[in-house]
């Protein structure tokens, strides 16, 4: 019983660690975002600024575009090829900007 509990805790910890975003990896992917959201995430009107928004807010928006819950053809297309980890990395990068 104790062994099973330890394995469950380890599995949950590893899953949480993998879900955390890596800002450095996100910066590499963010080059594709610069045309609409600016080189530093400051936004290019009419597109919103991404810099400094919360990681959770950014990640939720990306997932919503990917699923179709939010509608924007460009964002849906860009998010279609992104993994959950890619989106977490992008969210961590833009959240780290001021």
C-alpha beads as a LAMMPS data file, in Angstrom:
LAMMPS data file: protein, C-alpha beads

98 atoms
97 bonds

1 atom types
1 bond types

-500.0 500.0 xlo xhi
-500.0 500.0 ylo yhi
-500.0 500.0 zlo zhi

Masses

1 110.0

Atoms # bond

1 1 1 0.000 0.000 0.000
2 1 1 2.758 2.446 0.918
3 1 1 4.670 1.604 -2.250
4 1 1 1.594 2.352 -4.383
5 1 1 1.065 5.675 -2.622
6 1 1 4.694 6.676 -3.194
7 1 1 4.421 5.773 -6.891
8 1 1 1.238 7.810 -7.254
9 1 1 2.846 10.857 -5.628
10 1 1 5.907 10.522 -7.870
11 1 1 3.747 10.192 -10.984
12 1 1 1.787 13.325 -10.088
13 1 1 4.995 15.256 -9.365
14 1 1 6.565 14.282 -12.685
15 1 1 3.386 15.238 -14.548
16 1 1 3.289 18.627 -12.869
17 1 1 6.949 19.250 -13.632
18 1 1 6.433 18.417 -17.296
19 1 1 3.470 20.792 -17.506
20 1 1 5.513 23.768 -16.257
21 1 1 6.461 26.192 -18.968
22 1 1 10.056 26.939 -19.958
23 1 1 10.413 30.625 -20.898
24 1 1 13.639 30.007 -22.870
25 1 1 11.945 27.365 -25.031
26 1 1 8.930 29.646 -25.403
27 1 1 11.110 32.504 -26.619
28 1 1 12.272 30.364 -29.548
29 1 1 8.670 29.545 -30.513
30 1 1 7.530 33.159 -29.990
31 1 1 9.268 34.335 -33.160
32 1 1 6.119 33.261 -35.037
33 1 1 4.033 35.538 -32.796
34 1 1 6.028 38.746 -33.346
35 1 1 4.232 39.868 -36.501
36 1 1 0.945 40.315 -34.669
37 1 1 1.947 40.611 -31.017
38 1 1 5.258 42.482 -31.330
39 1 1 8.836 41.384 -30.799
40 1 1 8.461 41.876 -27.040
41 1 1 4.816 40.850 -26.774
42 1 1 3.736 44.504 -26.588
43 1 1 0.982 44.010 -29.167
44 1 1 0.570 45.405 -32.666
45 1 1 -2.889 46.990 -32.946
46 1 1 -5.469 45.632 -33.305
47 1 1 -3.787 42.573 -31.744
48 1 1 -3.489 42.405 -27.961
49 1 1 -0.347 42.699 -25.901
50 1 1 0.738 39.396 -24.355
51 1 1 3.642 40.617 -22.224
52 1 1 3.029 40.438 -18.507
53 1 1 -0.295 38.610 -18.641
54 1 1 -0.573 35.666 -16.306
55 1 1 0.756 32.336 -17.467
56 1 1 -2.595 30.703 -16.703
57 1 1 -4.515 33.292 -18.716
58 1 1 -2.224 32.942 -21.728
59 1 1 -2.277 29.141 -21.619
60 1 1 -6.063 29.029 -21.353
61 1 1 -6.417 31.371 -24.348
62 1 1 -4.080 29.251 -26.476
63 1 1 -5.919 26.056 -25.561
64 1 1 -9.234 27.752 -26.337
65 1 1 -7.992 28.780 -29.795
66 1 1 -6.741 25.254 -30.443
67 1 1 -10.042 23.675 -29.406
68 1 1 -12.168 26.209 -31.242
69 1 1 -13.735 27.589 -28.060
70 1 1 -12.291 30.953 -29.147
71 1 1 -12.603 31.792 -32.807
72 1 1 -9.777 33.340 -34.777
73 1 1 -8.626 31.567 -37.928
74 1 1 -5.004 32.702 -37.613
75 1 1 -4.682 31.691 -33.959
76 1 1 -6.476 28.390 -34.526
77 1 1 -4.041 27.591 -37.331
78 1 1 -1.011 28.557 -35.267
79 1 1 -2.132 26.597 -32.213
80 1 1 -3.135 23.497 -34.181
81 1 1 0.470 22.316 -34.400
82 1 1 1.435 23.168 -30.816
83 1 1 1.676 20.554 -28.089
84 1 1 0.518 21.254 -24.540
85 1 1 4.184 21.706 -23.598
86 1 1 4.748 24.145 -26.476
87 1 1 1.804 26.233 -25.311
88 1 1 3.019 26.119 -21.696
89 1 1 6.442 27.318 -22.862
90 1 1 4.927 30.184 -24.857
91 1 1 2.753 31.186 -21.892
92 1 1 5.766 31.149 -19.554
93 1 1 7.777 33.297 -21.968
94 1 1 5.129 35.981 -22.503
95 1 1 4.246 36.024 -18.790
96 1 1 7.920 36.688 -17.986
97 1 1 7.927 39.876 -20.087
98 1 1 6.998 43.241 -18.650

Bonds

1 1 1 2
2 1 2 3
3 1 3 4
4 1 4 5
5 1 5 6
6 1 6 7
7 1 7 8
8 1 8 9
9 1 9 10
10 1 10 11
11 1 11 12
12 1 12 13
13 1 13 14
14 1 14 15
15 1 15 16
16 1 16 17
17 1 17 18
18 1 18 19
19 1 19 20
20 1 20 21
21 1 21 22
22 1 22 23
23 1 23 24
24 1 24 25
25 1 25 26
26 1 26 27
27 1 27 28
28 1 28 29
29 1 29 30
30 1 30 31
31 1 31 32
32 1 32 33
33 1 33 34
34 1 34 35
35 1 35 36
36 1 36 37
37 1 37 38
38 1 38 39
39 1 39 40
40 1 40 41
41 1 41 42
42 1 42 43
43 1 43 44
44 1 44 45
45 1 45 46
46 1 46 47
47 1 47 48
48 1 48 49
49 1 49 50
50 1 50 51
51 1 51 52
52 1 52 53
53 1 53 54
54 1 54 55
55 1 55 56
56 1 56 57
57 1 57 58
58 1 58 59
59 1 59 60
60 1 60 61
61 1 61 62
62 1 62 63
63 1 63 64
64 1 64 65
65 1 65 66
66 1 66 67
67 1 67 68
68 1 68 69
69 1 69 70
70 1 70 71
71 1 71 72
72 1 72 73
73 1 73 74
74 1 74 75
75 1 75 76
76 1 76 77
77 1 77 78
78 1 78 79
79 1 79 80
80 1 80 81
81 1 81 82
82 1 82 83
83 1 83 84
84 1 84 85
85 1 85 86
86 1 86 87
87 1 87 88
88 1 88 89
89 1 89 90
90 1 90 91
91 1 91 92
92 1 92 93
93 1 93 94
94 1 94 95
95 1 95 96
96 1 96 97
97 1 97 98
